[in-house]
Amino acid sequence: MAKTAVHFGAGNIGRGFIGLALHEAGYDLVFSDVNAELVDTLNAADSYEVREVGANARTHTVDRFSAVNSASDPASAQAAVAGAEIATCAVGAGVLKFIAPVIREGLRQRAVDAPKLVVLACENAINATDTLRDFVLEGAEELADRAIFANTAVDRIIPAVHADGVDVVVEDFSEWAIERGPFDGAEPSIPDAHFVDDLAPYIRRKLFTVNTGHATAAYWGSLLGEASIASALANPQVREHVDTVLGETSELLIAQFGFGHDEHAAYVARTIQRFQNPELPDTPTRIGRQPLRKLSRHERFVEPAVDLAARGLEHGGLLAAIGAALQFRSDDDEQSHELGELLETRPAAHLVPEVMGVQPGEQLFDELVAVVTRVQQN
């Protein structure tokens, strides 16, 4: 009997990373999305291609999938969850609360003797599956024994490269780490993922290297008028900022998790190479979008800066990157304009707690207020 996986979020990450990995693991796929046009296009297609570009270029064909619209047809999405072995998502951390009711009702409809549903949130956020679990089980704690919730760390760059139909272009690197503990030795077989005893090093290494470095290049590149991430990194000023920031986060990660210096330096060098891949054109505008989220307390800038300050380690590069992020504006990004309005209407001492989640008296508060004040005075 075929195994089934439901994936929430049929965008490029869903199709080109998580969906591909589940397909390669032998699962039939059900994509759940609220984009009616995308759902219809997927249902009209027999297959799609995932084209990996880079030194190890290759092309995969994905078939055995269908799609449901969880907005207009929540019953079908719930039924898919009720009959699946795995449910995954790549929707953005802010959307988890909206897919949770579908998963909750799917668990409620699940046969009593069915194996537990494996739930994996594949988001650029720390412990996103814990967040999703709390939403799913809110007022329905009796459903807890019907699912296994495991946190994950995911890493693959999928830029805005045009592909035909629902085909996807991705880089030739990916990493999907899943915490082993919740499975009690009965992990599902997903060859393109690996199960680890402690997920924290993988989550933070990726977030504070890949995401922090990418965003630093985007915000400084935007300020200096660079049209692409590659051209930004070719600009000595931007590259110096990126190297400084990743030097700081490297010190933090080595101190926190004991990574070897040579091992971590190789990881950073590989990350920079990935950003510079000429077949993955990307822009500061796209990478810099949603600055309010990226400036929040447990995200790529504030979290490592706070932790470094608490250890008495250098964090000036991160503060400078925060200053650059505060100045990011894009006609296509509503959050950047919200940020601009906040800078015009809020005193710095109010904006820091509201946007960055750092309160008066906490580590780094005064330094962040100084950064905001300088931006407001420009």
C-alpha positions in Angstrom: 0.0 0.0 0.0 1.4 3.4 -1.0 2.6 5.7 1.7 1.2 9.3 1.7 2.7 12.6 2.9 0.8 15.9 3.1 2.8 19.0 2.6 1.4 22.5 3.4 2.8 25.1 1.1 3.2 24.2 -2.5 5.6 26.9 -3.3 9.2 26.5 -4.6 10.5 25.2 -1.3 7.6 22.8 -0.9 8.0 21.4 -4.5 11.8 21.8 -4.9 13.0 20.6 -1.5 10.7 18.9 1.0 8.3 17.5 -1.6 11.2 16.2 -3.6 12.8 14.5 -0.6 9.5 12.8 0.4 9.0 11.7 -3.2 12.5 10.2 -3.3 11.6 8.4 -0.1 8.7 6.7 -1.8 5.7 8.8 -0.6 2.8 9.9 -2.7 2.3 13.6 -2.2 -0.6 15.8 -1.4 0.2 19.5 -1.6 -2.1 21.7 0.4 -2.1 25.4 -0.5 -4.5 28.4 -0.6 -3.4 29.6 -4.0 -6.2 28.4 -6.2 -4.3 28.9 -9.5 -1.3 26.9 -8.2 -3.5 24.1 -6.9 -5.2 23.9 -10.3 -1.9 23.9 -12.2 -0.5 21.1 -10.0 -3.7 19.0 -10.5 -3.4 19.5 -14.2 0.2 18.3 -14.3 1.3 14.6 -14.4 4.8 15.5 -13.1 7.2 18.4 -12.6 11.0 18.8 -12.7 13.4 20.0 -10.0 16.6 21.2 -11.7 19.6 21.4 -9.4 22.2 23.9 -10.7 25.9 24.2 -9.6 28.9 21.9 -9.8 26.8 18.8 -9.2 23.9 19.7 -11.5 21.2 17.1 -12.1 17.4 17.0 -12.8 14.8 15.1 -10.8 11.2 14.2 -12.0 8.5 14.3 -9.3 5.2 12.4 -10.0 2.5 10.7 -7.9 1.1 13.9 -6.4 -2.1 15.9 -6.1 -3.1 19.2 -4.6 -5.9 20.5 -2.4 -7.1 24.0 -1.6 -7.2 24.2 2.2 -9.0 27.5 2.0 -11.9 26.6 -0.2 -12.0 22.9 0.5 -10.7 22.3 4.1 -12.5 19.0 4.3 -10.3 17.5 1.6 -7.1 18.8 3.3 -8.3 17.4 6.7 -9.0 14.0 5.0 -5.6 14.0 3.5 -4.0 14.5 6.9 -6.3 11.8 8.4 -4.9 9.3 6.0 -1.3 10.3 5.8 1.9 9.0 7.4 3.7 12.3 7.4 2.6 16.0 7.4 5.2 18.6 6.6 5.0 22.4 6.0 7.0 25.2 4.5 4.6 28.1 4.9 6.5 30.7 7.0 6.5 30.7 10.8 3.7 33.3 10.8 1.3 31.0 8.9 1.6 28.0 11.3 -1.4 29.1 13.3 -3.5 29.0 10.1 -2.7 25.5 9.0 -3.0 24.1 12.6 -6.8 23.8 12.6 -6.6 21.6 9.4 -4.0 19.3 11.1 -6.1 19.3 14.3 -9.2 18.1 12.5 -7.2 15.6 10.5 -5.9 14.1 13.7 -9.4 14.0 15.1 -10.6 12.1 12.0 -7.7 9.7 12.2 -8.5 6.0 12.8 -7.9 5.1 16.4 -5.6 2.2 15.4 -3.7 4.3 12.8 0.1 4.8 13.3 0.9 8.2 14.8 1.1 11.0 12.2 4.7 12.4 11.9 4.5 16.2 11.9 7.6 18.2 10.7 7.6 22.0 10.4 10.3 22.9 7.9 10.6 26.6 8.5 13.5 29.1 9.0 12.6 29.4 12.7 13.9 27.9 15.9 11.8 24.9 17.1 9.0 25.7 14.6 7.4 22.2 15.1 7.0 23.0 18.8 5.2 26.2 17.8 3.0 24.3 15.4 2.3 21.5 18.0 1.0 24.1 20.5 -1.3 25.6 17.9 -2.6 22.1 16.8 -3.2 20.9 20.4 -4.7 24.2 21.7 -8.0 23.0 23.3 -7.4 19.5 21.9 -4.7 18.0 24.2 -6.4 14.6 23.9 -5.1 14.4 20.4 -1.5 14.5 21.5 -1.0 10.7 21.4 -2.1 10.6 17.7 1.0 12.4 16.4 4.8 12.7 16.7 6.0 16.3 16.6 9.7 16.6 15.7 11.7 19.8 15.1 13.8 20.1 12.0 16.5 22.3 10.5 16.3 22.9 6.7 18.7 24.5 4.3 18.4 25.0 0.6 18.6 28.2 -1.5 15.7 28.4 -4.0 15.9 31.8 -5.8 13.4 33.5 -8.0 14.5 31.8 -11.2 11.9 31.4 -13.9 11.0 27.8 -14.7 8.2 26.4 -16.8 4.9 25.7 -15.1 5.5 24.1 -11.7 9.1 23.1 -12.4 11.6 24.5 -9.9 15.3 25.5 -10.1 17.3 24.9 -6.9 20.9 24.9 -5.8 22.8 21.6 -5.7 23.1 21.7 -1.9 20.5 20.8 0.7 20.4 19.8 4.4 17.4 18.5 6.3 18.1 17.5 9.9 15.4 16.1 12.1 15.6 15.5 15.9 15.7 11.8 16.7 14.3 11.8 20.2 10.5 11.9 19.6 10.6 8.7 17.5 11.9 6.4 20.3 14.0 4.6 17.7 11.3 4.3 15.0 12.3 7.1 12.7 10.6 7.1 9.2 12.9 6.4 6.2 13.7 9.6 4.4 17.1 9.1 2.8 17.6 12.8 2.0 17.1 13.8 5.6 19.3 12.8 8.6 18.2 12.3 12.2 20.3 13.8 15.0 20.3 13.5 18.8 20.6 17.3 19.3 19.1 19.6 16.7 20.1 22.9 18.3 23.6 23.1 16.7 22.1 22.5 13.2 19.3 25.0 13.6 21.5 27.8 15.0 24.5 27.1 12.7 22.2 27.4 9.7 20.2 30.4 11.0 23.3 32.4 12.2 25.4 31.6 9.2 23.3 31.1 6.1 20.4 33.4 7.0 22.4 36.0 8.9 25.0 36.1 6.1 22.5 36.3 3.3 20.5 39.1 5.0 23.6 41.0 5.8 24.6 40.9 2.1 21.1 42.0 1.1 20.8 44.9 3.5 24.2 46.4 2.9 23.9 45.6 -0.8 20.6 47.5 -0.9 22.1 50.5 0.8 25.0 50.6 -1.6 22.9 50.2 -4.7 23.9 46.6 -5.7 21.5 44.9 -8.0 22.2 41.3 -7.0 23.6 39.3 -4.0 26.6 38.2 -6.2 27.5 41.8 -7.1 27.0 42.8 -3.4 29.5 40.2 -2.3 31.9 41.4 -5.0 31.7 44.9 -3.5 34.6 45.1 -0.9 32.5 47.2 1.5 29.7 44.7 1.6 32.0 41.7 1.7 33.8 43.2 4.7 30.5 43.6 6.5 29.5 40.0 5.8 32.9 38.7 6.8 32.7 40.7 10.1 29.2 39.4 10.9 30.0 35.8 10.1 33.2 36.1 12.2 31.1 37.2 15.1 28.5 34.4 14.7 31.3 31.9 14.2 32.7 32.8 17.6 29.3 32.3 19.2 28.5 29.0 17.5 32.0 27.6 18.4 31.5 28.7 22.0 28.0 27.4 22.2 28.4 24.0 20.5 32.0 23.2 20.3 32.3 23.2 16.5 36.0 22.8 15.4 37.4 26.1 14.0 38.5 24.5 10.8 35.2 22.6 10.4 33.2 25.7 10.9 35.4 27.9 8.7 34.8 25.4 5.9 31.1 25.7 6.5 31.2 29.5 6.3 33.4 29.3 3.1 30.9 26.9 1.5 28.0 29.2 2.5 29.7 32.2 0.7 30.3 30.0 -2.3 26.6 29.2 -2.4 25.6 32.9 -2.3 28.0 33.5 -5.2 26.6 30.7 -7.4 26.2 32.4 -10.8 23.4 30.1 -11.7 21.3 31.3 -8.7 20.7 35.0 -9.4 19.2 36.7 -6.4 18.5 40.2 -5.3 18.9 42.3 -2.2 15.2 43.2 -2.6 14.0 39.5 -2.4 16.4 38.4 0.3 15.8 41.5 2.4 12.0 41.3 2.4 10.1 41.2 5.6 12.6 43.1 7.7 10.3 43.3 10.7 10.4 39.5 11.0 14.1 39.4 10.5 14.7 42.0 13.2 12.6 40.1 15.8 14.0 38.8 19.0 14.8 35.2 18.1 15.8 35.8 14.5 19.1 36.1 12.6 20.5 39.4 14.0 19.1 40.1 17.5 19.4 36.6 19.0 23.1 36.2 18.2 23.9 39.8 19.1 22.3 39.4 22.5 24.1 36.1 23.2 27.4 37.5 22.1 27.0 40.5 24.4 26.1 38.2 27.3 29.4 36.4 26.7 31.4 39.6 26.5 32.2 38.9 22.8 32.3 41.3 19.9 29.0 42.0 18.2 29.5 45.4 16.5 29.1 43.9 13.0 25.7 42.6 13.9 24.7 46.0 15.3 25.8 47.6 12.1 23.8 45.0 10.1 20.7 45.8 12.2 21.2 49.5 11.3 21.4 48.6 7.6 18.2 46.4 7.9 16.4 49.4 9.5 17.0 51.4 6.4 15.7 48.7 3.9 12.8 49.8 1.7 11.2 48.1 -1.2 8.1 49.0 -3.1 7.2 45.3 -3.2 7.5 44.8 0.5 4.8 46.0 2.9 6.9 45.3 6.0 9.7 47.6 4.9 7.2 50.5 4.8 5.7 49.5 8.1 9.2 49.7 9.5 9.7 53.1 8.0 6.5 54.3 9.7 7.6 52.9 13.0 10.9 54.7 12.7 9.1 58.0 12.1 6.5 57.6 14.8 8.1 55.7 17.7 10.9 56.8 20.0 13.8 54.5 19.8 13.3 53.3 23.4 9.8 52.1 22.4 10.7 50.7 19.0 13.4 48.4 20.3 11.0 46.4 22.6 8.2 46.5 20.0 10.2 45.3 17.0 13.2 43.5 18.5 11.7 42.2 21.7 14.5 43.5 23.9 13.2 45.2 27.0 14.7 48.1 29.1 17.3 46.7 31.4 18.0 43.7 29.3 21.4 42.9 27.7 21.9 45.0 24.5 18.9 47.3 25.0 21.0 50.5 25.2 23.1 49.6 22.3 20.1 48.8 20.1 18.4 52.1 21.1 21.6 53.9 20.0 21.5 52.1 16.6 17.8 53.0 16.1 18.5 56.6 17.1 21.3 57.0 14.6 19.1 55.7 11.8 16.3 58.1 12.9 18.7 61.0 12.9 19.9 60.4 9.3 
